[in-house]
Amino acid sequence: MKKIAILSSDRGVNLEAIVEHFRGLENYEIDITLLTDNVNSEVLKKAQNLGLKFRYLPYEENSVYFASANYDLIAIDDYKRELKPNVLEFGRFINIHSSLLPAFKGDDALARAFSAGVKVSGITVHWCTNEIDGGKIIAQYPLLIGNLMHFDEFKTAIENLQNHLYPIVIEKVLDDKVFDFQDLFDSYKKSCSGNCDSCGGCENQ
């Protein structure tokens, strides 16, 4: 039985996708808990609707809690606070970031990348360290930005990529399996509906 936590403060963009991914795997035993520092968050309502275990975890209690929680993995999803080094030492923490790191680290990565006029953006899953968005990269996936793409379209495309790829990366990390970009590329191609204009790998284009 794998034991993971999803740590979120706000929308929890990837929570439903993560839960659906693992519920769709045969004979995969996993225990998922949502942890949030915001009792009024949208992600808490999502967890309740999904029938997940959840816990309100004030930021100040992180160190004490994770010291005894014994999770196999903690996946950060829209968490608004910086985790301190004395918290990170109590588990394996990964994060998903809305840029191709090391470009556009920190907050508002989507808006800054779009405003800068970049033509290729994407997402990155990385290990968490005491440097913001500075941990070793686990996986990345690109997104091509067309000249006529609006910001809302860009944001939706990035979130769609996250929904598909974060659960796969979490599964691979949990199972200590080696994977590469091509695995993620092929997986996204198979699931693509053909409605996107910019994923960089859609076989329906």
Rosetta blueprint (number, residue, H / E / L):
1 M L
2 K E
3 K E
4 I E
5 A E
6 I E
7 L E
8 S E
9 S L
10 D L
11 R L
12 G L
13 V L
14 N L
15 L H
16 E H
17 A H
18 I H
19 V H
20 E H
21 H H
22 F H
23 R H
24 G L
25 L L
26 E L
27 N L
28 Y L
29 E L
30 I E
31 D E
32 I E
33 T E
34 L E
35 L E
36 T E
37 D L
38 N L
39 V L
40 N L
41 S L
42 E H
43 V H
44 L H
45 K H
46 K H
47 A H
48 Q H
49 N H
50 L H
51 G L
52 L L
53 K E
54 F E
55 R E
56 Y E
57 L L
58 P L
59 Y H
60 E H
61 E H
62 N H
63 S H
64 V H
65 Y H
66 F H
67 A H
68 S H
69 A H
70 N L
71 Y L
72 D L
73 L E
74 I E
75 A E
76 I E
77 D L
78 D L
79 Y L
80 K L
81 R L
82 E L
83 L L
84 K L
85 P H
86 N H
87 V H
88 L H
89 E L
90 F L
91 G L
92 R L
93 F E
94 I E
95 N E
96 I E
97 H E
98 S L
99 S L
100 L L
101 L L
102 P L
103 A L
104 F L
105 K L
106 G L
107 D L
108 D L
109 A H
110 L H
111 A H
112 R H
113 A H
114 F H
115 S H
116 A H
117 G L
118 V L
119 K L
120 V E
121 S E
122 G E
123 I E
124 T E
125 V E
126 H E
127 W E
128 C L
129 T L
130 N L
131 E L
132 I L
133 D L
134 G L
135 G L
136 K L
137 I E
138 I E
139 A E
140 Q E
141 Y E
142 P E
143 L E
144 L E
145 I L
146 G L
147 N L
148 L L
149 M L
150 H L
151 F H
152 D H
153 E H
154 F H
155 K H
156 T H
157 A H
158 I H
159 E H
160 N H
161 L H
162 Q H
163 N H
164 H H
165 L H
166 Y H
167 P H
168 I H
169 V H
170 I H
171 E H
172 K H
173 V H
174 L H
175 D L
176 D L
177 K L
178 V L
179 F L
180 D L
181 F H
182 Q H
183 D H
184 L H
185 F H
186 D H
187 S H
188 Y H
189 K H
190 K H
191 S H
192 C L
193 S L
194 G L
195 N L
196 C L
197 D L
198 S L
199 C L
200 G L
201 G L
202 C L
203 E L
204 N L
205 Q L
